[in-house]
Amino acid sequence: MRHIARTLIVVSSAASALLAGLWATLALWYRLPLFDPGKLFICVAYAALCLACLTITLRRRSYVAALVLAVAIASVVVWWSTLAPPATADWSPDVARQVTGRIDGDRLTLDGVRDFEWRSNTDFTEGWKTREYDLGQLASVDLFMSYWSGPYIAHMILSFGFKDGQYLAWSVEVRRRRGGAFSPIADLFKSNPLVIIAAEERDVIGVRSNIRGEDVQLFRTNLPPPVGRDLLLAYVQDANELAAAPRWYNSITTNCTTAVVSMMRALGDVIPFDWRLYVNGYVPNYVYARGVLDTGLPMSRLREAAHIDARAGEFGLAEGFSDAIRVGVPSQSNR
């Protein structure tokens, strides 16, 4: 038993050291401020050093080699901890501004609500507006899922509807630099900051359904207005904090889904770990199981009715877009 236990300790320690060395090598590759040839040389040399130290440690039980390996990994960790997200840069126009909000009783005023007119991914008219909303008129919370890479991964957007016909959509995104592209791997390694976008639906939903050709699905939640209000104010608070102190985007730990989960937990909701929050294409199934969607219909029926692309494409990105895409989408209030 002692031999088995010792073997397990050695194997687990070696695997941990190997993974740590791999992470450190990738961190150097993605974040060193050098051209690719220089980064490649340093990363290859660093990886070779880690592998050599690990091999010598295992074969010869060399404490010196183990110490060198520990120092090499710790050095990258210390350097990594000093990397701070930039507050200013040449941002891509669609993420150039971080929305901020002010609350006065039931009146919510937002500065920097996005209202772009999209003709293509590269042809658009910028629009950033100041909008006012009456929180006492909040009537609904809807969930949009935009599938851009098969059924497993999607971009999640929450939209708040008001009795006066206004809709306000919130999207947690990567703050890319001009000409930059989204990379799930690179964004595990402090490549881009986080940005919270508040926008008109015909902008942030329409660009996905009508311009990018993504499979956008709409689910009407049954969250009561008081819960919707708390969630909306949590978005505003998080946006204000982000404007004051930028944070890194992370494809796993800080993204469009996990950010909303964190807000819900901050509101006192108990949200246990669930794999569907990370393979987030299944978020609708998760919220259905929690009773947030209309459970009077089977999930297959809600999913079938959720696709809005045809209606969005037929109607176009014009005023009335929000009403048009909701035609035929079931909710407890319209069944």
C-alpha positions as CSV (number, residue, x, y, z in Angstrom):
1,M,0.0,0.0,0.0
2,R,2.8,2.4,0.8
3,H,4.3,1.7,-2.6
4,I,1.0,2.4,-4.4
5,A,0.5,5.5,-2.4
6,R,4.0,6.7,-3.2
7,T,3.5,6.0,-6.9
8,L,0.3,7.9,-6.9
9,I,1.9,10.9,-5.2
10,V,4.8,10.8,-7.8
11,V,2.4,10.5,-10.7
12,S,0.1,13.2,-9.6
13,S,3.0,15.6,-8.7
14,A,4.6,14.9,-12.1
15,A,1.3,15.6,-13.9
16,S,0.7,18.8,-12.0
17,A,4.2,20.0,-12.8
18,L,3.8,19.1,-16.4
19,L,0.5,21.0,-16.6
20,A,1.9,24.0,-14.8
21,G,4.9,24.1,-17.2
22,L,2.5,23.9,-20.2
23,W,0.4,26.7,-18.8
24,A,3.5,28.8,-18.2
25,T,4.7,28.2,-21.7
26,L,1.4,29.2,-23.2
27,A,1.3,32.3,-21.0
28,L,4.7,33.3,-22.3
29,W,3.6,32.7,-25.9
30,Y,0.4,34.8,-25.7
31,R,1.6,37.6,-23.5
32,L,5.3,38.3,-24.1
33,P,5.6,41.6,-25.9
34,L,7.8,40.3,-28.6
35,F,7.6,39.3,-32.3
36,D,6.8,35.7,-33.0
37,P,10.4,34.5,-33.6
38,G,11.6,35.9,-30.3
39,K,8.6,34.4,-28.5
40,L,9.1,31.1,-30.1
41,F,12.7,30.9,-29.1
42,I,11.9,31.8,-25.4
43,C,9.0,29.4,-25.2
44,V,10.9,26.5,-26.7
45,A,13.8,27.2,-24.4
46,Y,11.5,27.5,-21.4
47,A,9.6,24.3,-22.2
48,A,12.9,22.4,-22.7
49,L,14.1,23.6,-19.3
50,C,10.9,22.5,-17.6
51,L,10.9,19.1,-19.3
52,A,14.6,18.5,-18.5
53,C,14.1,19.5,-14.8
54,L,11.1,17.2,-14.5
55,T,12.9,14.3,-16.2
56,I,16.0,14.7,-13.9
57,T,13.8,15.0,-10.8
58,L,11.9,11.8,-11.6
59,R,14.9,9.7,-12.7
60,R,17.5,10.9,-10.2
61,R,15.3,12.3,-7.4
62,S,17.3,15.5,-7.8
63,Y,16.1,18.2,-5.4
64,V,18.2,20.8,-7.3
65,A,16.3,20.0,-10.5
66,A,13.0,20.2,-8.6
67,L,13.9,23.5,-7.2
68,V,14.9,24.9,-10.6
69,L,11.6,23.8,-12.0
70,A,9.7,25.3,-9.1
71,V,11.5,28.6,-9.5
72,A,10.9,28.7,-13.3
73,I,7.2,28.2,-12.9
74,A,6.9,30.6,-9.9
75,S,8.7,33.3,-11.9
76,V,6.1,33.1,-14.6
77,V,3.3,33.2,-12.0
78,V,4.8,36.3,-10.4
79,W,5.2,38.0,-13.8
80,W,1.6,36.9,-14.7
81,S,0.2,38.6,-11.6
82,T,1.6,41.9,-12.7
83,L,-0.3,42.0,-16.0
84,A,-3.2,44.6,-15.7
85,P,-5.9,45.1,-18.3
86,P,-5.6,48.3,-20.3
87,A,-8.1,51.0,-19.7
88,T,-7.5,52.7,-23.1
89,A,-6.5,51.3,-26.5
90,D,-7.6,51.5,-30.2
91,W,-10.7,49.5,-29.5
92,S,-12.9,48.0,-32.2
93,P,-15.7,50.5,-32.8
94,D,-18.5,48.2,-31.5
95,V,-16.8,47.8,-28.1
96,A,-15.2,51.2,-27.9
97,R,-17.4,52.4,-25.0
98,Q,-18.3,50.9,-21.7
99,V,-21.8,51.7,-20.6
100,T,-22.4,53.4,-17.3
101,G,-25.6,54.1,-15.4
102,R,-27.2,56.4,-12.8
103,I,-30.2,55.6,-10.7
104,D,-32.6,58.1,-9.2
105,G,-35.6,56.4,-7.6
106,D,-37.2,54.4,-10.4
107,R,-35.4,56.3,-13.1
108,L,-32.4,54.6,-14.7
109,T,-30.2,56.7,-17.0
110,L,-27.6,55.0,-19.1
111,D,-24.8,56.7,-21.0
112,G,-23.3,54.8,-23.9
113,V,-26.2,52.6,-25.0
114,R,-25.2,51.2,-28.4
115,D,-27.5,51.8,-31.4
116,F,-25.5,51.0,-34.5
117,E,-27.0,50.7,-38.0
118,W,-25.4,47.6,-39.5
119,R,-25.2,47.0,-43.2
120,S,-22.3,44.4,-43.0
121,N,-19.6,43.5,-40.5
122,T,-17.4,46.2,-41.8
123,D,-20.0,48.7,-43.0
124,F,-22.0,50.4,-40.2
125,T,-23.0,53.7,-38.8
126,E,-21.9,54.2,-35.2
127,G,-24.4,55.3,-32.6
128,W,-24.0,55.7,-28.9
129,K,-27.0,57.2,-27.0
130,T,-28.1,58.3,-23.6
131,R,-31.3,56.5,-22.7
132,E,-33.8,56.7,-19.7
133,Y,-35.9,53.9,-18.4
134,D,-38.6,53.7,-15.8
135,L,-37.8,50.7,-13.6
136,G,-41.4,50.7,-12.4
137,Q,-42.4,49.8,-15.9
138,L,-40.1,46.8,-16.2
139,A,-42.3,43.9,-17.5
140,S,-40.1,41.1,-18.8
141,V,-36.7,39.4,-19.0
142,D,-35.8,37.4,-22.1
143,L,-32.9,35.1,-22.9
144,F,-31.2,35.2,-26.3
145,M,-28.7,32.5,-27.3
146,S,-26.6,33.1,-30.5
147,Y,-25.0,29.9,-31.7
148,W,-21.9,30.7,-33.7
149,S,-20.0,27.4,-33.5
150,G,-22.5,24.5,-33.4
151,P,-24.9,23.5,-30.6
152,Y,-22.4,23.5,-27.8
153,I,-21.2,27.1,-27.6
154,A,-23.3,30.2,-27.8
155,H,-23.2,33.9,-26.9
156,M,-25.8,34.7,-24.2
157,I,-27.7,38.0,-24.1
158,L,-30.3,39.1,-21.6
159,S,-32.9,41.7,-22.6
160,F,-35.2,43.6,-20.4
161,G,-38.6,44.7,-21.7
162,F,-40.7,47.7,-20.5
163,K,-44.4,48.4,-20.7
164,D,-43.8,51.4,-22.9
165,G,-42.4,49.1,-25.6
166,Q,-38.7,49.7,-25.0
167,Y,-36.2,46.8,-24.8
168,L,-32.7,47.0,-23.4
169,A,-30.3,44.2,-24.2
170,W,-27.1,43.4,-22.2
171,S,-24.1,41.6,-23.7
172,V,-20.9,40.7,-21.9
173,E,-18.2,40.6,-24.6
174,V,-14.5,40.6,-25.4
175,R,-13.1,44.1,-25.8
176,R,-11.1,43.6,-28.9
177,R,-8.7,46.0,-30.4
178,R,-9.4,47.4,-33.9
179,G,-8.7,44.6,-36.4
180,G,-8.6,41.9,-33.6
181,A,-10.5,38.7,-33.6
182,F,-12.1,36.6,-30.9
183,S,-9.9,33.6,-29.9
184,P,-11.2,31.3,-27.1
185,I,-7.7,30.0,-26.5
186,A,-5.9,33.3,-26.5
187,D,-8.6,34.8,-24.2
188,L,-7.6,32.3,-21.6
189,F,-4.3,34.1,-21.3
190,K,-5.2,37.8,-20.5
191,S,-5.3,38.8,-24.2
192,N,-8.3,41.2,-24.0
193,P,-10.3,43.0,-21.3
194,L,-14.0,42.5,-20.6
195,V,-16.7,44.9,-21.7
196,I,-20.4,45.1,-20.9
197,I,-22.5,46.4,-23.7
198,A,-26.1,47.8,-23.3
199,A,-27.8,48.1,-26.7
200,E,-30.9,48.3,-28.7
201,E,-32.0,44.8,-29.7
202,R,-32.0,45.6,-33.5
203,D,-28.3,46.3,-33.0
204,V,-26.9,43.6,-30.7
205,I,-29.3,40.9,-31.7
206,G,-29.8,42.0,-35.3
207,V,-26.1,42.0,-36.1
208,R,-25.9,38.4,-35.1
209,S,-29.1,37.2,-36.8
210,N,-29.1,39.4,-40.0
211,I,-25.5,40.2,-40.6
212,R,-23.4,37.4,-39.2
213,G,-25.9,34.6,-40.0
214,E,-25.7,33.1,-36.5
215,D,-28.5,30.9,-35.2
216,V,-30.2,33.2,-32.7
217,Q,-32.8,31.7,-30.4
218,L,-35.1,33.6,-28.1
219,F,-36.6,32.2,-24.8
220,R,-39.1,34.2,-22.8
221,T,-38.4,33.8,-19.0
222,N,-41.0,34.0,-16.2
223,L,-38.8,36.0,-13.9
224,P,-41.0,38.4,-11.9
225,P,-40.4,42.1,-12.3
226,P,-38.8,42.5,-8.8
227,V,-36.2,39.9,-9.7
228,G,-35.7,41.4,-13.1
229,R,-35.2,44.8,-11.6
230,D,-32.5,43.4,-9.2
231,L,-30.8,41.7,-12.1
232,L,-30.9,44.8,-14.2
233,L,-29.4,46.9,-11.4
234,A,-26.7,44.3,-10.9
235,Y,-25.8,44.7,-14.6
236,V,-25.6,48.5,-14.0
237,Q,-23.5,48.1,-10.9
238,D,-21.1,45.7,-12.7
239,A,-20.8,48.0,-15.7
240,N,-20.0,51.0,-13.5
241,E,-17.4,49.0,-11.6
242,L,-15.9,47.8,-14.9
243,A,-15.7,51.4,-16.2
244,A,-13.7,52.3,-13.0
245,A,-11.5,49.2,-12.9
246,P,-11.1,47.1,-16.1
247,R,-11.0,43.3,-15.8
248,W,-9.7,40.6,-18.1
249,Y,-12.0,38.5,-20.2
250,N,-11.5,34.8,-19.7
251,S,-13.1,32.2,-22.0
252,I,-13.9,29.9,-19.1
253,T,-14.1,31.9,-15.9
254,T,-15.3,35.4,-16.9
255,N,-17.5,35.3,-20.0
256,C,-21.0,36.1,-21.2
257,T,-22.5,33.3,-19.1
258,T,-20.4,33.2,-15.9
259,A,-20.6,36.9,-15.5
260,V,-24.4,36.7,-15.2
261,V,-24.1,33.7,-12.9
262,S,-21.9,35.8,-10.6
263,M,-24.5,38.6,-10.6
264,M,-27.3,36.1,-9.7
265,R,-25.2,34.8,-6.8
266,A,-24.5,38.3,-5.7
267,L,-28.3,38.8,-5.5
268,G,-28.5,35.9,-3.1
269,D,-29.6,33.2,-5.6
270,V,-28.0,29.8,-4.9
271,I,-26.6,28.5,-8.2
272,P,-24.8,25.2,-7.8
273,F,-22.1,24.0,-10.2
274,D,-23.6,22.7,-13.5
275,W,-21.6,21.7,-16.6
276,R,-24.3,23.4,-18.8
277,L,-23.1,26.8,-17.5
278,Y,-19.7,26.1,-19.2
279,V,-20.9,24.2,-22.3
280,N,-23.2,27.1,-22.5
281,G,-25.2,26.1,-25.6
282,Y,-27.2,24.1,-23.0
283,V,-28.0,27.1,-20.8
284,P,-31.7,27.1,-22.0
285,N,-32.0,23.5,-20.8
286,Y,-30.5,24.5,-17.5
287,V,-32.8,27.4,-16.9
288,Y,-35.8,25.3,-18.0
289,A,-34.9,22.6,-15.4
290,R,-34.8,25.4,-12.8
291,G,-38.3,26.6,-13.8
292,V,-37.2,29.9,-15.3
293,L,-38.9,29.1,-18.7
294,D,-42.4,28.0,-19.4
295,T,-42.5,24.4,-18.1
296,G,-46.0,24.1,-19.3
297,L,-44.5,23.2,-22.7
298,P,-41.8,20.6,-23.4
299,M,-38.3,22.0,-23.9
300,S,-38.3,20.6,-27.4
301,R,-41.3,22.8,-28.3
302,L,-39.7,25.9,-26.8
303,R,-36.5,25.2,-28.7
304,E,-38.3,24.7,-31.9
305,A,-40.2,28.0,-31.5
306,A,-37.1,29.9,-30.4
307,H,-35.4,30.4,-33.8
308,I,-35.9,34.0,-34.8
309,D,-33.6,34.3,-37.9
310,A,-36.3,33.9,-40.5
311,R,-38.5,36.6,-39.0
312,A,-35.5,38.9,-38.3
313,G,-34.3,38.5,-41.9
314,E,-37.7,39.2,-43.3
315,F,-38.4,42.2,-41.2
316,G,-35.0,43.8,-41.3
317,L,-33.1,46.0,-38.8
318,A,-35.8,48.6,-38.5
319,E,-37.9,50.1,-35.7
320,G,-40.3,47.3,-34.6
321,F,-37.6,44.7,-34.8
322,S,-38.2,43.6,-31.2
323,D,-41.9,43.0,-31.6
324,A,-41.4,41.2,-34.9
325,I,-38.9,38.6,-33.6
326,R,-41.2,37.8,-30.7
327,V,-44.1,36.7,-32.8
328,G,-44.8,33.0,-32.2
329,V,-42.3,32.7,-29.3
330,P,-44.3,31.1,-26.4
331,S,-44.3,32.4,-22.9
332,Q,-46.6,31.9,-19.9
333,S,-48.3,35.2,-20.5
334,N,-49.2,34.6,-24.1
335,R,-50.2,30.9,-24.0
